[in-house]
Amino acid sequence: MDLDININPNQQQPLPGTEQKMDPIPIHDNPEYIGSGKLKDKVAIITGADSGIGKAVAIAFAKEGAKIVAAYLNEDEDAQDTKAQIEKYNGQCILVKGDLSISKMSESIINQTIEKFGKLDILVNHAGEQYQTNSLQDVTDESLGDIFKVNVFSMFYLTREALKHMKKGAAIINTVSVVAYKGNPMLLDYSSTKGANLAFTRALAASLASKGIRVNAVAPGPIWTPLIPASFSQDKLKEFGKDTPMGRMGQPFELAPAYVYLASEIDSSYVTGQVLHVNGGTPVNS
């Protein structure tokens, strides 16, 4: 599979973005990835599962035997495709639509999960948003509040509700970012939220270790998802991912195995408070 793909830079979208308008369409599913039952009969909530990395994780989890609750904001067409991809592999999936920055939405997601599947084993906090900010002056009070509500507050809300039903052996996986470690001058507020996600992961891991609930994170590098054409200018799109040692952007399916590893008691039973870096070779301090 040739992954050195050129982006059409003339494709800006309004946030949160949709895959249907992207050129090229992101690659979510690796047909060579064959599941082996690592998550058989597990129930997993994945936020931001309508597209991009969240969608790829949902598909990989389904291949491994998990039942999926795919939470998303308002991208109905993308979400329906996620459900269809999961069902193609004989997986089960329910879609839950709503704004995670509102705390009541977390209650709704958990309630629907328990009503449908009767338990919760895995929580993937992936949903997020970003804006290009060329200087600190671009970060308004309103935009700062909005991005922290979506990227940070929602993670607290949903995890707090989820823990009411998670038992020993459960796993929580948060999506951080390479920018939490190296920063990004055009993503000042986003970088700050990802730093908060990282600290939350480590603190929560320490808090829950005695209960047998593992908490880890994945830190993606530049990955081709709807957030990118919805966030960056044409000039930024032209160079997206080219500054990595591998010289290209990543595709969503390339991250999915990292989430499977962290979700699986078979593979990562002695791993908590850690971050897996899937970023095209950029060295970071872990």
Secondary structure as UniProt FT lines:
FT   TURN            15..16
FT   HELIX           19..21
FT   TURN            31..32
FT   TURN            38..41
FT   STRAND          43..47
FT   TURN            48..50
FT   HELIX           52..63
FT   TURN            64..65
FT   STRAND          67..72
FT   HELIX           76..88
FT   TURN            89..90
FT   STRAND          93..97
FT   TURN            100..101
FT   HELIX           103..117
FT   STRAND          122..125
FT   HELIX           136..138
FT   HELIX           141..148
FT   HELIX           149..153
FT   HELIX           154..162
FT   TURN            163..165
FT   TURN            168..169
FT   STRAND          171..175
FT   HELIX           179..182
FT   TURN            185..186
FT   HELIX           188..208
FT   HELIX           209..211
FT   STRAND          214..220
FT   HELIX           227..231
FT   HELIX           234..238
FT   TURN            239..243
FT   TURN            245..246
FT   HELIX           252..254
FT   HELIX           256..263
FT   HELIX           265..268
FT   TURN            269..270
FT   STRAND          275..278
//
